[in-house]
Amino acid sequence: MLLGMGLKNYKVYKNVQFIPISSGASFTAYLGPNGIGKTSIFEALDRFFNGGEWIANNESKKGSDDSAFVSPLFLVPVGDISLTKKEKRLAGLISAFFWDFSGTPYNPFVKSVIESIAAATALGYDKESHYLFLLGNTHQTNEIEIPFFGNDIKRVFEGHADIEYEELPELLKKVKSHYRYIYLPAEADSLNFSRMESMYIRKLLDEDIKKKIQESISKNSIDEINRKLKEFIDQINQTLDQYVYKGKRKDQLTANDLIERIFSAYFGIKVLHKKNGGKETTIKDLSSGEKRQALIDLSYALISRSKLKEYQVILAIDEPDASMHVAACHDQFEKIARIPTLCTPAPQVLINTHWYGFLPVIRSGVAHSLSRGASSIEFFSFNLENFREYINQNYTKSHGKYPKEVELKSYQDMIQSVVVSMLRDKPYNWIFCEGLSDKIYLTHYLSALVESNNLRIVPLGGFKQVRRVYDYLSAPLSDKEAGFKGKALCIVDTDAQKEHVELKKDSKNLFFKRLVRDESKLEVLALDADSQHSFPTEIEFALREEVLKVLLSSPEHHKEMENFSVLQEIVKAASVTKGSNNLYDYLNLGPKQKKQLMDDFFDVGNNKVKFAQAYIECDPDKALEPKWVAAIRQTIKG
């Protein structure tokens, strides 16, 4: 896996810059306007892995700087690369340096590398299981390039007489061989790319096809062919006076020569066709959008041919949504999102796009929004699991400095994407909630609907954002003639000061509910947002006592939560009511205790999310589902 890369002097990237790729997720998207440098990232990686023409930055051409380079930040499982004993020591030495690096981030590049390593560490990667190193080479001289860390790495070799810095090129060669980097440019010639003898297809084909050809060619056959061909050439040479036919490097055919010729000759006459009922259309006669879809379908099929591979595929796709209708885009991105699940090692998928509507469709991964800074390209990165919440919060915190395009376009494209998805024959269904912790509970208990009913759950970052989505969706979803098949449900807590929501009764596919404790029934319900019930109710108090007891008695589930003792002490001191179906009535908390629990525990750091993750781990079989979940399930299923 690539966590990022150092890049210098390729197209828009003049100065040394760290390009973020991933912190451990297998899906990465780059967003931004034309000319900002999205495609340049994919091209630079293509030059690194596969060679090709280097397009230097226009300003660097004017000078004499020839130190252009690509240096990826690799994260590789220790057992996945075949290394000699000496090479393992070399890899381990450099890897330990980066895993254990504790120096001061003296510039933005070093700071970015440190942040990428910290993110990988937070996901459970470590030096025992994975090699980690920033390692590349210069474009012109092909020398090893470790930007900013090179001198420190050289000092690491001091005291290790049996291994030398000069052995790094061979290590890099071994690391490169672990990957198959496949790049689908926007202007890809679909006919040439889809030919089975193309380099693109060959990289995705396993070696078993060549082995089968080789099995059918015996050594005796090759010897006989060479003998007869030599006799023929000798006869011709005897008739020539002052000339002779001879090979430059060899005079005989090898098994590989024959395999290559057979492969090219047989597969060269095969052209990809699309089947449509009883008709078949060659790829060159498809529309632009269909050609794009065909190449992605082809990549998907070839990657899925074998579940276990000896290498890792990195598939980079320019604008997978190009020339496609929004409805078709959903299927396109869903298929792309499944590619990392097709085999082991998990393929890493990189895309760039102008269409932000994919954000609510993809359930995991990372996205990077690119914008032009004073002296470099700036990256704003966010997790796709709670993208809308993260964007809203950071736009507010930045006081307008955060890229406005991300805030506006991601919102507009999301609404459009949601509306179109609800019109499909197999429609999407949507739940919009306040925060990531809400999504964690809902995804866990409604997991069956996520698969069977195309349910997508999007945290938005607060009540006002949920109401905003409801208001925007109300107009199109009120169109009774449109034929909407999917459902959209907004769900919020009940705050101490209940916010007003004007429900749109015209739409039969749009709902707005809130969690509220019904004092007469002593239970938490999911009621329409205009219900007169107004008891302040957070989702944390709408959970089950049985699960909380398991969590409290399992130290491994709460070791990362800050101030966990506050929760323990309040529960210990509470006059519990056994048999309650929600934590509010189980704990019988007074206003002061409830406020303390929120202020000193749930609202501290990232405790809400960590508590939610620990809570669902304590109810893996979903046997203790909160009662109010049934009402939400019924709303979605209809």
C-alpha angles and dihedrals in degrees: 000000000000116000093183142309143239111235133185132180103355115134108300093003107088107152123048106283136176112229112203115221112161144337093210105309118119096220124068130174129192118206132188147094126302115284095022095114107264096125091041089066092057093044093050090053089048090054090049096051103028107020126230141137116336112219105205123211110270094237094048090055089067092060133051098252108134097166096106112148150163117217115176123204100233126204107187129171107247094235097047098077122065104227134166118244090260093047090052090056090049093049092045092051095053093039092053090052092058096039091051098037109138102163125128114272095242095177139018093262095055090043090054092050091050091049091050091051091047091051091051090048090052089057092055102263115139142165093266093063104026141039112227124191144142103227134154144126140249118259102233104030097029090223122156111270123195102168116223092344097064098098092045090051091051090054089052088065092059109107093025103096094170096062129048138199088235089068092068095092090064091048091050089050090054092048092049091051089060090068137066106200111198119187123192107191120203091247094047114151098240094201095052094040092052096049107112093228092055118113089241093059094040091059091054095044116089119234093253093092093057090044090055091052090048092051090059094053114072124203089242090057092052091047091050092049091049092047094052094044091050090051089051094049091045090054091051093047090052090058092050117085108194099010139071136186113228138151123254096220106003140010100207139064119244130208089257091055092055093044091053093048093047092046093051095042096049101038093036090074093051118096124188113249129188115229116222112173106300094342130086123203123196114238093245090063095052123102119263092259092047091051090053091048092047093056092049092046089050092050090049093051096047094046090050094053093095126025095208121049134181091223139039120250118220109193116192117189126189113216101336088186095057114137092356131127116245092247091055090047091066092059091043094055094040089057092047090050090056095053094087088058096054100085148351125291087042111245115243113228124203123184137171123204147159092216112092091183091092091068097087091040098058109071101197138021139068134279129203122203113205125210134166115259130190095275106359146022111278124216126207109192130195139172115250092219091076102008097144094049091048094048093049094048095046094046089055093046093049092055091228097318092106112098104280092206091065093051096046104032095043089052096046094044090046092055091047091047092050094049094048092045091057091059096059124111087243097034130201119240122210140206118190114196137171106252147004093261089058089051091052093056094042095046091050098050096036096042092122090059092049088066104029099038102031089245116181122188117203123188111210107187106256147347096288092055092049090051089047091056090046091053093047093049095045096076100054094035091054089067101106092189095058095078101226111192101179129073131230119201127186115201129185141165121255109253126210088252102044113224119225119248122185106210119215105225094186094076118079092185101051124076137177118197137166134201111245136164113240103215093198092056098031092227139106116247137183102236134170110281092244092057114130092231106108108169107142106251130175121193091244089066092047093069131099127274094217092061093045090055091054091048093050091051095049112075092187089065098056106030093108097049118103119234091004088157088072090064092044093051095047092048090047092052095043122109093231125207108213119219096032116142095217136043095239093064092035093056097035090210121188119224092263094051092044092052091047091051091052097041098041101035122010095039093046116105112308095331096126092060095040091049091049092051092048092045096056090046087060091055102041095155093050089233093139101051115169110253095239092061090075091063091053092047091051092050092054096043092044 
